[in-house]
Amino acid sequence: MENQKKEIIICLGSSCFARGNKAAVKIVSEFLKEHNLQNDVKFHGERCFGKCADGPMLKLGEKFYENTDPESIVRILEDYIGNQ
C-alpha cells in the first residue's frame, strides 16, 4: 500500500501573511515537529490563494480553511493528521 504524503499549504500573500499566517508558519512547523511528522507531511507556502477577504488561509489536501487563528489551526491540524 502506497503511503501518500499529506500536504499543508499556507498562503503567503501579503494580506494573509499580515493577518496571521506569519504566526501560522511557526504553529504548523512546531506541530509537525512535536508529532514527528516532518517526513510525512509536505508543508510549504504558495502565493496568494485569491481569497484575501477570507484570510488568513490554509489549504490542507484539497480543502481551504478561512479566517484561521492559532487555536483553530491546531484543531484543523489534529483533525487532518489524525492518528498516524
Contacts in CASP RR format, 6 or more apart in sequence:
PFRMAT RR
TARGET T0000
AUTHOR 0000-0000-0000
METHOD contacts of the structure
MODEL  1
MENQKKEIIICLGSSCFARGNKAAVKIVSEFLKEHNLQNDVKFHGERCFG
KCADGPMLKLGEKFYENTDPESIVRILEDYIGNQ
3 40 0 8 1.000
5 40 0 8 1.000
5 41 0 8 1.000
5 42 0 8 1.000
6 40 0 8 1.000
6 41 0 8 1.000
6 42 0 8 1.000
6 60 0 8 1.000
6 61 0 8 1.000
6 80 0 8 1.000
6 81 0 8 1.000
7 41 0 8 1.000
7 42 0 8 1.000
7 43 0 8 1.000
7 59 0 8 1.000
7 60 0 8 1.000
7 61 0 8 1.000
8 28 0 8 1.000
8 41 0 8 1.000
8 42 0 8 1.000
8 43 0 8 1.000
8 44 0 8 1.000
8 58 0 8 1.000
8 59 0 8 1.000
8 60 0 8 1.000
8 61 0 8 1.000
8 77 0 8 1.000
8 80 0 8 1.000
9 43 0 8 1.000
9 44 0 8 1.000
9 45 0 8 1.000
9 46 0 8 1.000
9 58 0 8 1.000
9 59 0 8 1.000
9 60 0 8 1.000
9 61 0 8 1.000
10 16 0 8 1.000
10 21 0 8 1.000
10 24 0 8 1.000
10 25 0 8 1.000
10 28 0 8 1.000
10 43 0 8 1.000
10 44 0 8 1.000
10 45 0 8 1.000
10 46 0 8 1.000
10 57 0 8 1.000
10 58 0 8 1.000
10 59 0 8 1.000
11 17 0 8 1.000
11 21 0 8 1.000
11 45 0 8 1.000
11 46 0 8 1.000
11 47 0 8 1.000
11 48 0 8 1.000
11 49 0 8 1.000
11 51 0 8 1.000
11 55 0 8 1.000
11 56 0 8 1.000
11 57 0 8 1.000
11 58 0 8 1.000
11 59 0 8 1.000
12 21 0 8 1.000
12 45 0 8 1.000
12 46 0 8 1.000
12 47 0 8 1.000
12 48 0 8 1.000
13 21 0 8 1.000
13 47 0 8 1.000
13 48 0 8 1.000
13 49 0 8 1.000
13 52 0 8 1.000
14 48 0 8 1.000
15 48 0 8 1.000
15 52 0 8 1.000
15 55 0 8 1.000
16 48 0 8 1.000
16 49 0 8 1.000
16 52 0 8 1.000
16 55 0 8 1.000
16 56 0 8 1.000
16 57 0 8 1.000
17 56 0 8 1.000
19 55 0 8 1.000
19 56 0 8 1.000
20 56 0 8 1.000
20 68 0 8 1.000
20 69 0 8 1.000
21 55 0 8 1.000
21 56 0 8 1.000
21 57 0 8 1.000
21 58 0 8 1.000
21 68 0 8 1.000
23 70 0 8 1.000
24 56 0 8 1.000
24 58 0 8 1.000
24 68 0 8 1.000
24 70 0 8 1.000
24 73 0 8 1.000
27 70 0 8 1.000
27 73 0 8 1.000
27 74 0 8 1.000
28 43 0 8 1.000
28 58 0 8 1.000
28 73 0 8 1.000
28 77 0 8 1.000
29 43 0 8 1.000
31 37 0 8 1.000
31 73 0 8 1.000
31 74 0 8 1.000
31 77 0 8 1.000
32 38 0 8 1.000
32 41 0 8 1.000
32 43 0 8 1.000
35 81 0 8 1.000
35 84 0 8 1.000
37 81 0 8 1.000
37 84 0 8 1.000
40 84 0 8 1.000
41 81 0 8 1.000
46 59 0 8 1.000
49 57 0 8 1.000
49 59 0 8 1.000
49 64 0 8 1.000
51 57 0 8 1.000
51 64 0 8 1.000
51 66 0 8 1.000
54 66 0 8 1.000
54 67 0 8 1.000
55 66 0 8 1.000
55 67 0 8 1.000
55 68 0 8 1.000
56 67 0 8 1.000
56 68 0 8 1.000
56 69 0 8 1.000
57 64 0 8 1.000
57 65 0 8 1.000
57 66 0 8 1.000
57 68 0 8 1.000
58 64 0 8 1.000
58 65 0 8 1.000
58 68 0 8 1.000
58 73 0 8 1.000
58 76 0 8 1.000
59 65 0 8 1.000
60 76 0 8 1.000
60 77 0 8 1.000
60 80 0 8 1.000
61 80 0 8 1.000
65 72 0 8 1.000
65 76 0 8 1.000
68 76 0 8 1.000
END
